[in-house]
Amino acid sequence: MVCRMAFPNNLVAELAGVVGDEWVVTDERALRRYLQDETVPSVHPQASKEVVVVKPGSAEEVAEVLKVANKRRVPVYPRGGGTGLVGGAVPTRPGIVLSLERLDRINVDVENMVAEVEAGVTLARLLEEAEKHGLMFPPHPGDEGAFVGGLVACNAGGSRAVRTGVLRNYVLGLEVVLPTSSILRIGGKTLKNNMGLNLAHLFVGCEGVLGVVTKAWLRLYPRWRHTATLIIPFNGRTATFRTAKKILFTGMVPLAMEYFDRRVIEASAKHLGVSWPIAEGQHFLMVILAEALEDMLYVQLDYIDKVAREEEGLEPFVAQRSDEQKQLLKIRSEIFPALKSSSYDILDTTVPIGSVEEFIESITRIESKHGIWLPVFGHVGDGNLHVHVLNYPSYTVEELGRIVDEVYEAAVALGGTITGEHGVGYIRRKYVRGMLGDVWVETMRALKKSLDPNGILNPDKVLP
């Protein structure tokens, strides 16, 4: 079992012997940013301050750090950009925070359309390097400050998943340091590889409990040359969801399809110090299109407008200039930061796409029952909707927790799940056994034990 005591005094010296003195951090002020992520403060796990931050510069140094940790039975918390929303990288016991920020090398193989990316490369840099060569990384899963290692470990999703899928769909190979310090290299640059079990996908989405991802081979694509962002206003929420469903059933697959209401989007615009440019409507469908040929783009714009008008859609707002599209997407992307300070929890519920409207009706009933507002927004094209439970002063923590449970129950009753992209991390562990069952838990425990016999890697995460 992992030692729960503070780490030994001479551990710092031993770690410095692996990575060098300058890459070991013990100063209390410098440590602060490694003790938290973007999880809402009211449910953020309590971090242990008895930690040392280590910054290895290679997979081999990561392996040596894990070797030291195994010998001393000290917990190790792999850390990327700290953009997670479920406390997955927060050190909850005394131990080692393993920051992968120095693993920041990237090589774009243009001929094969593959990026060889170390774990500490940010999403922003991956996108930038791909673009230099006329390529792109299609998923664009969220915060551009996120590290590739974290995106892989959490199987990041995002608004484009309706068309491009989640990060798992782009991983051709991985380099992973196992908890026992062995380095495992799987796959590479080929699009097909049926040699043995696909172990790479064991580590995609493992949330850092089975191994430390140090490098990934990611599939790139040629850039779409023509894009447009269409905002369709509606007066009714039901008509908005009917339209979204109808668009999907036409056979067109937008790059993204997002839902939000006026109250939410105007809060985000105010947070940014700008104005929401659309005066009509109370509910909005944001449809982002991307095509190789401009004619294809215009055909889709016309057809979507026709579908929306059949469902009482109001005059659409179309942006084709890059700056206009970026501004609209920025306002949409800032909804979470705009609501974060007033939120008790942000949920990551996902239901089958045919059940989105019914799920929203359940949310409306919960609002009416408690006399509260539950802001809802998100990826309506793939059924992943984020519900904010706000910090209502008249409600106790226990009562707010029960509202969370009611939202989860509504999603699960429709065949959905409580997390579509954020993961389990620390804050969702208590739901695992009830939703996945004893067999899943014990199978996962056996797998964890076989790869991490001393239980050092990211304890207190995922497993109940």
BADOKOL-808834 format. One record per residue (C-alpha): x negated, y, z negated. Coordinates in steps of 0.5 Angstrom, whole numbers, plus 2048, in hexadecimal, padded with zeros to 3 digits. Layout:
<sites>
XYZ ...
</sites>
This chain:
<sites>
800800800 7FE807801 7FB80B7FB 7FF8107F8 7FA8147F5 7F681A7F7 7F08187FC 7E98177F9 7E481D7F8 7DF8197FD 7E4818802 7E381F805 7DC81E806 7DD817809 7E281A80E 7DD820810 7D881A811 7DC818817 7DF81E81A 7DA824817 7DB829812 7DE82E816 7E4829818 7E6828811 7EA82D80E 7EC82D806 7ED835805 7F4836802 7F683B807 7F383880D 7F783280B 7FE83580B 800835812 7FE82D812 80382C80D 80A82D811 80D82D817 81383081A 81882C816 81E831813 81B83380C 821830808 82082980A 81882A80B 814824807 810827802 809826804 803824800 7FE8297FF 7F98247FD 7F6823804 7F0824808 7F1826810 7EC822815 7EB82481C 7E881E820 7E5820827 7E681982A 7EA812829 7E480F826 7E4815821 7EB813820 7EA80C81F 7E480D81A 7E9812816 7EE80C816 7E9807814 7E780C80E 7EE80D80C 7EF80580C 7E9804808 7EC809802 7F3807803 7F580F805 7FB811809 7F9814810 7FE819813 7FD81A81B 7FF82181D 800825823 80382C824 80782B81E 80E82D823 812827820 81882881D 819822818 813822814 80F81D817 808820817 809822810 80481F80B 80981D805 80381A801 7FC81B7FF 7F8819805 7F581B80C 7F8820811 7F581D818 7F582381C 7F4822824 7F3829826 7EC828828 7EE82282D 7F0827832 7ED825839 7F182483F 7F0822846 7F582284C 7F481D851 7F8820857 7F781A85C 7FB816857 7FF81B854 7FD81984D 7FB81D847 7F681A842 7F781E83C 7F481D835 7F981E82F 7F782582D 7F9828834 7FF82D833 80582C838 80483383A 7FD83183C 7FF82B840 80482F844 7FF834846 7FA82F848 7FF82B84C 80283184F 7FB833851 7FB82D856 80282E859 804829854 80982984E 80B825848 812824849 815823842 81382A83E 815827837 81682D833 81183182F 80B833834 80683382D 80882C82C 80282782D 802821832 80081C82D 80681E829 80B81E82F 809817830 80A815829 811818829 813816830 81581D831 81B81F835 81E826836 82382983B 820826841 82181F83F 82881F843 82481E849 81C81D847 81D818842 81981983B 81281883A 81281183A 813811842 80D814843 80881083F 80380C844 7FE80A83E 7FC80C837 7F680C833 7F880A82C 7F4809826 7F7804821 7F780581A 7F2800819 7ED80481D 7ED800824 7EE80482A 7F380182F 7F4804836 7FA80283A 7FC803841 7F9809845 7FA80C84C 7FE807850 806808850 807801850 8037FC84A 8077F6848 8007F3845 8027F083E 8077F383A 8087FB83A 8057FD833 805804835 80C805834 80C80282D 80880882B 80C80D82F 81181082A 80E80C824 80D813821 80681181E 80780B81A 80480681F 7FE809822 7FB810823 7FC81282B 7F581582D 7F6816834 7FC81583A 7FC814841 802817843 80681784A 80681E84E 80B820854 80A825859 80E82C857 81582D859 81483385E 81B83685C 81F837856 82583B853 82983B84D 83083C84D 83483E847 83B83D847 840840842 84683D83F 84C83F83A 84D838838 848833835 84C82D838 84B83083F 84483183E 84382983D 848827842 84382B847 83D828845 840821845 84282384C 83C82584F 83881F84C 83D81B850 83C81E857 83681B857 832821856 82D821851 82B82884E 82482984B 82782B845 82E82C842 82F83083C 835832838 836838833 83B83C831 83B844830 83A845829 834840829 83184382F 83284A82D 82E849826 82884682A 82884C82F 828851829 82384D826 81F84E82C 82185682C 824855833 82B855835 82F84F838 83185183F 83884E840 83E85183E 84384C83F 84584683C 844843835 84083C837 83B83B83C 838836840 831837842 82F833849 82883384B 827830852 82082E855 81F82C85C 81982B862 81E82F867 821835866 82783386A 82982D865 829832860 82E837863 832831865 83282F85D 83383685B 83A83685F 83C83085D 83B831856 83F837856 84583485A 84582E854 84583484F 84A838852 84F832852 84E83184A 84F839849 84883B849 84784284A 84284684E 83B84384E 83584684D 82F844851 828845850 823843855 81D848854 81884584F 81884A84A 82084A84A 820843849 81A843844 81E848840 825844840 82183E83D 81D842838 824844835 82683D835 82083A832 82083F82C 82783D82A 823838824 81E83D822 824842822 82883E81D 82383B819 82283F813 82A83F812 82A837813 82B83180E 82982C814 82982C81B 82B82581E 829821824 83081D825 83081A82C 83781682F 838813835 83981883B 84181683B 842817834 83F81F833 846822834 84981D82E 84281E82A 84382682A 84B825828 848821822 844827821 84A82C821 84D82881C 848828817 84782F818 84F830816 84E82B811 84982F80D 84B836810 844837813 840838819 83C83381C 838836822 837831827 83283182D 82E82D831 82D828837 834826839 831823840 82F81D83B 83381D835 82E820831 83182682D 82E829827 83382B821 83183081C 83382F815 832836812 83083880B 83783A808 83683D801 83D83B7FF 83A833800 83682F7FC 83082B7FF 8348257FE 83A828802 83682A808 833823808 83A820808 83B82580E 835822812 83781B810 83E81D813 83B81F81A 83781981A 83D814819 84081881F 83A817823 83980F821 84180E822 840810829 83B80B82A 835811829 82F812825 82D817820 827818824 82681982B 81F81C82B 81C81F825 81B818822 81C81581B 816818817 817819810 81D81D80F 822817813 81F811810 82581080B 82980F811 825809814 827803811 82E805811 82E806818 82980181B 82A7FC816 8267F7812 8237F3818 8207F981B 81D7FC815 81A7F5813 8177F481A 8147FB81A 8117FA813 80E7F4816 80B7F781C 8097FD817 8057F8813 8027F4819 7FF7FB81B 7FE7FE815 7FD7F980F 7FB7FF80A 80180380C 7FC80980D 7FF80C813 805812812 80880F80C 80F81180A 811812811 81680E816 817808811 81C80980B 
</sites>
